């Protein structure tokens, strides 16, 4: 399993750094770096939490070689309706 970062989408919010500091680092230039694209199994729970917490959904966890996505970005919330329906 490995981490894929979409650098075109990432805004450098650094939630992933807070959840998995051994795997992600935010530079002085506010650019995110994946320190370990294939981290140790001990780090996977934190990496999965980081992928789910990313507000821009810039992180994906994939399985090689098929690139099958393991942790999908969260689904958007259902639209709120004021009529109670």
C-alpha positions in Angstrom: 0.0 0.0 0.0 1.2 3.5 -0.7 0.1 7.1 -0.3 -0.6 9.3 -3.3 -0.7 13.1 -2.9 -2.4 15.3 -5.5 -0.2 18.4 -5.3 -2.5 20.3 -7.5 -5.3 19.9 -5.0 -3.4 20.2 -1.7 -3.8 23.6 0.1 -1.3 22.9 2.8 -3.9 22.8 5.6 -1.6 20.4 7.5 -4.3 18.3 9.1 -2.4 15.2 7.9 0.8 16.5 9.5 -1.0 16.7 12.9 -2.4 13.2 12.5 0.6 11.4 11.0 3.8 13.6 11.6 6.1 10.6 10.9 4.7 10.4 7.4 3.9 14.0 6.3 5.7 17.3 6.6 4.8 20.8 5.8 7.7 22.9 4.6 8.4 26.6 5.2 6.9 27.2 1.7 3.6 25.6 2.8 4.1 22.6 0.5 3.3 19.2 1.8 5.9 16.4 1.5 5.1 12.7 1.9 8.1 11.5 3.9 7.2 7.8 3.5 5.1 6.9 0.4 5.0 3.3 1.8 5.0 3.7 5.5 5.5 1.0 8.1 2.3 -0.8 9.0 2.3 0.8 12.5 1.6 4.2 10.8 -1.3 3.1 8.6 -4.1 3.9 11.1 -2.7 7.5 11.3 -2.3 7.7 7.5 -5.9 6.5 7.0 -7.2 9.1 9.5 -5.1 11.8 7.6 -6.6 10.8 4.3 -10.1 11.0 5.6 -9.5 14.3 7.4 -8.0 16.1 4.4 -10.5 18.9 3.6 -9.4 19.0 -0.1 -9.3 15.2 -0.5 -5.7 15.5 -1.8 -4.6 12.2 -0.2 -5.4 8.7 -1.5 -4.2 5.3 -0.2 -3.8 2.9 -3.1 -2.8 -0.8 -3.5 0.0 -1.6 -5.9 0.0 -2.4 -8.8 -3.7 -2.1 -9.6 -4.0 1.4 -8.1 -7.2 0.3 -6.5 -8.2 3.0 -4.0 -8.4 1.7 -0.4 -9.5 4.8 1.5 -12.0 6.8 -0.5 -12.5 10.5 0.2 -15.5 11.1 2.4 -18.9 11.5 0.8 -20.2 15.0 0.7 -23.0 15.6 3.2 -26.6 15.4 1.9 -28.1 18.8 1.1 -29.9 20.4 4.0 -33.6 21.2 3.4 -35.5 23.7 5.5 -38.9 22.1 4.7 -38.1 19.0 6.9 -38.1 16.6 3.9 
